[in-house]
Amino acid sequence: MSDFIYRFIPGKGERTLLLLHGTGGNEADLLPLGFAIAPDASLLSPRGKVLENGASRFFRRLAEGVFDEEDVIERANELAEFVSSAARKYDFDLNALIMVGYSNGANIASAMLLLGALKARGAILFRPMVPLSRPPEHPLDDCEVLISGGRFDQIATPDQVNALVDLLRERRARVDVRMQEGGHELNDRDVKTARDWLAPSAVA
């Protein structure tokens, strides 16, 4: 295991959620969300290792909305290695792993998908942006993705969301998009959307 600070909470079901917080969050931030959307799932929640003015993130940025793409690639691969090690340690199936990321966490999850760094069953991306300007053409067949954006989000704008959707669909991921009537913050509608999407009839 690498030197990530993290929480792992075993669940009764076969599914595991990888919880990836936003800027300034920590390993506890998304645990309530995880319990709310998949009560039986195991939860793996690491803390981002990059500090920006004391706030934890999963990769560096050069300015608001301008990412250090070399660092994105390095950190995405590092995080994927951590998750793979955790799967061996706690005996969970990566084929039943769902990445759940908010903001910066959604962006590192998208990067892992686009880079093919981590084989996961799917991803729930709250308020994501495009993490890499020229990602490789890694196929994402059989990958299910839910994107929950905010119509009035001035950070992860609808245009950014649509650009990410296009990248994922070009790689044959199955992408559901829900645009919530809100900004960058999560709301109750996000939680219900994710819970319904994770129901057995949607993503087994």
C-alpha positions, 0 to 999 in steps of 0.5 A: 500500500502507498502512503495515502491516508484513507478509510476503508469500511467493509460492506455486506454487498459485493460492490465497492465505492471508491470515494474521491473528495473535492478540493479541501476535502478529506477521507471522511467527506464523502462517507455519508454520500457513500452510505446514502447512495449504496448502503450495502457497499464497501467504501474506500476513501483516500485523501488527496496528497497534493496541498494547495494553500493547505487544501487537499487535492488529487493533483496540481493545477496551474490556475482555476480550471487550468490543470498541470496535466503531467501531474494529472497523469502521474497522480492518476497512475499512483492512485490507481496503484493504491486502489489495486493494492487496496483490492488485494489487501481487503479482497474486493473485486475491481470489476465491481468497483464504482468510482464516485468523485466530486469536483477535483475527485471527479476529475481524477476519476475521469483521468483514471478512466481515460488513461486506462489506469484503473479497470472499474465497473463504472463511475459517478462523476459529480461536477466534472471537467475535462482533465486531459486535453489530449487523452489516449484512445483507450477503449471504455467498452462495458464502462457505465458512467453517470455524470451529474452536472449543475446547469448554473455551475461556473466552475464545471460548466455545462460546456465542460461537462458536455466535452467530457461526455463526448470524450467518454462516448467516443471511447464507447463508454455508456454515459448517462447525463443529468443536469441539476438545477444548481451550481457547483455544490452537491444537492439532494437531487444529486444523491437521489440521482446516484442512488437510483442509477446504482439500483440493481436494475441500472448497474449490477 
